Amino acid sequence: MRALIIATPVDTHFLPLLPLVRALTGAGHEVLVAGQPDVTGPAAAAGLATATFGEAFHYSELRRGRRPEGLRPIEVVGRPPAQQIDGAAQMWRNHAPYFLYDYLELAREWGADLVIGDHMEFAGPVVAKVLGVPSVWHRWGVAPTSEFMLGQTRMWLGPLCERLGLDSVPEPDLVLDPAPPALAAADAPPARPIRPEPHTGDGTPWTYTAAPGRRVAVALGGYTLDLDGAPLLRRVLDALAATEGVEAVVSAAPEHRAAIGALPEGMTYTEDTAPGLLFPGADLVVHHGGPGSTLAAAALGIPQLVLPQLDETFVAGDRVAAAGAGISLDSAETQNSDAELASAVHQLLTEPAYRAGARRLRSEIQDMPTAAEAVTLLAELTTRQEVLA
């Protein structure tokens, strides 16, 4: 089976697909990853065959926009309303036509038997339908595209599909959802579960030396720091320092460290960003609500302090808090409050209820089908398509 992987041009949208991609290659199937450099770069680093189209998308620069220098998005506009969070899919709906014909030509020439993409890569099902092969969406977080936004997408892309000989915008033949039941959207379109696996990259796992109970991983994400998040990270570190005996590994690229400042005793910088390297062994994860961090902490059964900044990260924080596995500070006022941060850290490190909630999430995830089991579903899809043809 030949599987063409297409992802929206953000590395954190592609990385959740890696366990499935590796399961495919491990089962002897061929995989080709197509997209802009933002996606094909990480894919090539993972040893995968790639086909690159266009220039880098530079998502963080796009999100910066005309926001005043020195202010995080949450400090400018606050928490976005639910409709605006859902409307983030509009960006990818508009992006879908840019390389659709390139992907179609590639898929035809390469002989793809299956097209797999993330749930906001709307070109994938179109390419697959034109070629008469099945398509699959793999969600990358806990906030899937709603039925309303899917309806808007079908209307917007309808004329393009008609030019390609299709009656309407096709839906994927299968949707895979890595969110465990406690974090999944109750009103989301139907999907099959797939167990999320923390991304490990190619680094060395962090070794904690402090006694259990005070080990903390801090990973606010590159986009948060790019969008003037250094002062927030500084406040987090000061809150941790106020809690006696804390050992922390702090993920931050070198270019941000001068703005963050010298680390308190017991804390160490790292350039590693992969949660599978930083989170195991931690008693608390402080992060921004990104899909990789949220699901990795859940899979490992670790309480979470979520400090959302953009779009669906607020939804992730809500779900983690509702599951009893963490605390979400979802306003600039609470995030900028030393007292709020210190209180949240203290609660998460000392109150057993949060550890119990995190263990419940881990148990749910362990009960979900593995990526290897999903490969069997994909093989059945392609076989059924051949029979119908």
Solvent accessible surface area in square Angstrom, and as a share of the most:
residue,aa,sasa,rsa
1,M,55,0.25
2,R,79,0.29
3,A,0,0.00
4,L,0,0.00
5,I,0,0.00
6,I,0,0.00
7,A,2,0.01
8,T,2,0.01
9,P,1,0.01
10,V,2,0.01
11,D,49,0.25
12,T,53,0.31
13,H,12,0.05
14,F,0,0.00
15,L,37,0.19
16,P,30,0.19
17,L,0,0.00
18,L,3,0.01
19,P,25,0.15
20,L,1,0.01
21,V,1,0.00
22,R,107,0.39
23,A,20,0.16
24,L,0,0.00
25,T,56,0.32
26,G,70,0.67
27,A,61,0.47
28,G,67,0.65
29,H,40,0.18
30,E,87,0.39
31,V,14,0.08
32,L,18,0.09
33,V,0,0.00
34,A,0,0.00
35,G,0,0.00
36,Q,12,0.06
37,P,47,0.29
38,D,31,0.16
39,V,0,0.00
40,T,5,0.03
41,G,38,0.36
42,P,35,0.22
43,A,0,0.00
44,A,54,0.42
45,A,88,0.68
46,A,32,0.25
47,G,69,0.67
48,L,24,0.12
49,A,59,0.46
50,T,50,0.29
51,A,21,0.16
52,T,74,0.43
53,F,43,0.18
54,G,43,0.42
55,E,142,0.64
56,A,36,0.28
57,F,45,0.19
58,H,100,0.45
59,Y,30,0.12
60,S,21,0.14
61,E,117,0.52
62,L,92,0.46
63,R,61,0.22
64,R,68,0.25
65,G,54,0.52
66,R,244,0.89
67,R,32,0.12
68,P,70,0.44
69,E,141,0.63
70,G,43,0.41
71,L,70,0.35
72,R,3,0.01
73,P,11,0.07
74,I,2,0.01
75,E,56,0.25
76,V,65,0.37
77,V,106,0.61
78,G,25,0.24
79,R,92,0.34
80,P,11,0.07
81,P,87,0.55
82,A,83,0.65
83,Q,136,0.60
84,Q,100,0.45
85,I,17,0.09
86,D,34,0.17
87,G,22,0.21
88,A,25,0.20
89,A,0,0.00
90,Q,84,0.37
91,M,53,0.24
92,W,9,0.03
93,R,17,0.06
94,N,52,0.27
95,H,11,0.05
96,A,3,0.02
97,P,47,0.29
98,Y,147,0.56
99,F,36,0.15
100,L,1,0.00
101,Y,116,0.44
102,D,53,0.27
103,Y,6,0.02
104,L,11,0.06
105,E,97,0.43
106,L,33,0.16
107,A,0,0.00
108,R,137,0.50
109,E,130,0.58
110,W,46,0.16
111,G,38,0.37
112,A,8,0.06
113,D,51,0.26
114,L,0,0.00
115,V,0,0.00
116,I,0,0.00
117,G,2,0.02
118,D,0,0.00
119,H,4,0.02
120,M,14,0.06
121,E,4,0.02
122,F,6,0.03
123,A,0,0.00
124,G,2,0.02
125,P,5,0.03
126,V,0,0.00
127,V,0,0.00
128,A,1,0.01
129,K,119,0.50
130,V,43,0.25
131,L,45,0.22
132,G,40,0.39
133,V,26,0.15
134,P,1,0.01
135,S,3,0.02
136,V,1,0.01
137,W,21,0.07
138,H,6,0.03
139,R,10,0.04
140,W,5,0.02
141,G,5,0.05
142,V,6,0.03
143,A,18,0.14
144,P,20,0.13
145,T,7,0.04
146,S,35,0.23
147,E,93,0.42
148,F,116,0.48
149,M,12,0.05
150,L,15,0.07
151,G,30,0.29
152,Q,55,0.24
153,T,3,0.02
154,R,76,0.28
155,M,132,0.59
156,W,140,0.49
157,L,3,0.02
158,G,13,0.13
159,P,74,0.46
160,L,13,0.06
161,C,0,0.00
162,E,113,0.51
163,R,169,0.62
164,L,35,0.17
165,G,68,0.65
166,L,23,0.12
167,D,147,0.76
168,S,72,0.46
169,V,15,0.09
170,P,20,0.13
171,E,111,0.50
172,P,23,0.15
173,D,80,0.41
174,L,23,0.12
175,V,21,0.12
176,L,0,0.00
177,D,15,0.08
178,P,3,0.02
179,A,7,0.05
180,P,0,0.00
181,P,94,0.59
182,A,44,0.34
183,L,1,0.00
184,A,32,0.25
185,A,18,0.14
186,A,116,0.90
187,D,125,0.65
188,A,25,0.20
189,P,21,0.13
190,P,123,0.77
191,A,39,0.30
192,R,118,0.43
193,P,60,0.37
194,I,3,0.02
195,R,75,0.27
196,P,16,0.10
197,E,87,0.39
198,P,35,0.22
199,H,45,0.20
200,T,62,0.36
201,G,36,0.35
202,D,142,0.74
203,G,35,0.34
204,T,109,0.64
205,P,82,0.51
206,W,70,0.25
207,T,104,0.60
208,Y,20,0.07
209,T,118,0.69
210,A,24,0.19
211,A,75,0.58
212,P,105,0.66
213,G,25,0.24
214,R,73,0.27
215,R,48,0.18
216,V,0,0.00
217,A,0,0.00
218,V,2,0.01
219,A,8,0.06
220,L,1,0.01
221,G,22,0.21
222,G,44,0.42
223,Y,58,0.22
224,T,5,0.03
225,L,9,0.04
226,D,51,0.26
227,L,3,0.01
228,D,27,0.14
229,G,0,0.00
230,A,8,0.07
231,P,66,0.42
232,L,0,0.00
233,L,1,0.00
234,R,57,0.21
235,R,53,0.19
236,V,1,0.00
237,L,0,0.00
238,D,67,0.34
239,A,7,0.05
240,L,0,0.00
241,A,53,0.41
242,A,79,0.61
243,T,18,0.10
244,E,152,0.68
245,G,61,0.59
246,V,12,0.07
247,E,22,0.10
248,A,1,0.01
249,V,0,0.00
250,V,0,0.00
251,S,11,0.07
252,A,4,0.03
253,A,37,0.29
254,P,70,0.44
255,E,132,0.59
256,H,30,0.13
257,R,59,0.21
258,A,100,0.78
259,A,74,0.57
260,I,2,0.01
261,G,26,0.25
262,A,90,0.69
263,L,38,0.19
264,P,28,0.18
265,E,169,0.76
266,G,42,0.41
267,M,18,0.08
268,T,63,0.37
269,Y,47,0.18
270,T,15,0.09
271,E,115,0.52
272,D,47,0.24
273,T,100,0.58
274,A,9,0.07
275,P,14,0.09
276,G,9,0.09
277,L,9,0.04
278,L,2,0.01
279,F,1,0.00
280,P,52,0.33
281,G,44,0.43
282,A,10,0.08
283,D,33,0.17
284,L,0,0.00
285,V,0,0.00
286,V,0,0.00
287,H,0,0.00
288,H,31,0.14
289,G,1,0.01
290,G,4,0.04
291,P,16,0.10
292,G,33,0.32
293,S,13,0.08
294,T,1,0.01
295,L,9,0.05
296,A,2,0.02
297,A,0,0.00
298,A,0,0.00
299,A,16,0.12
300,L,53,0.26
301,G,12,0.11
302,I,8,0.04
303,P,5,0.03
304,Q,0,0.00
305,L,0,0.00
306,V,0,0.00
307,L,0,0.00
308,P,0,0.00
309,Q,11,0.05
310,L,29,0.14
311,D,13,0.07
312,E,36,0.16
313,T,11,0.07
314,F,0,0.00
315,V,26,0.15
316,A,3,0.02
317,G,0,0.00
318,D,56,0.29
319,R,55,0.20
320,V,0,0.00
321,A,43,0.34
322,A,92,0.72
323,A,18,0.14
324,G,24,0.23
325,A,0,0.00
326,G,3,0.03
327,I,27,0.13
328,S,25,0.16
329,L,14,0.07
330,D,47,0.24
331,S,32,0.21
332,A,16,0.12
333,E,132,0.59
334,T,36,0.21
335,Q,0,0.00
336,N,53,0.27
337,S,31,0.20
338,D,93,0.48
339,A,77,0.60
340,E,74,0.33
341,L,0,0.00
342,A,34,0.27
343,S,51,0.33
344,A,2,0.02
345,V,1,0.00
346,H,103,0.46
347,Q,54,0.24
348,L,1,0.01
349,L,10,0.05
350,T,52,0.30
351,E,69,0.31
352,P,87,0.54
353,A,69,0.54
354,Y,37,0.14
355,R,90,0.33
356,A,32,0.25
357,G,0,0.00
358,A,0,0.00
359,R,118,0.43
360,R,136,0.50
361,L,1,0.01
362,R,83,0.30
363,S,57,0.37
364,E,51,0.23
365,I,4,0.02
366,Q,106,0.47
367,D,121,0.63
368,M,9,0.04
369,P,50,0.32
370,T,38,0.22
371,A,4,0.03
372,A,66,0.51
373,E,93,0.42
374,A,4,0.03
375,V,10,0.06
376,T,78,0.46
377,L,41,0.20
378,L,0,0.00
379,A,35,0.27
380,E,89,0.40
381,L,14,0.07
382,T,12,0.07
383,T,77,0.45
384,R,128,0.47
385,Q,53,0.23
386,E,122,0.55
387,V,119,0.68
388,L,140,0.70
389,A,118,0.91
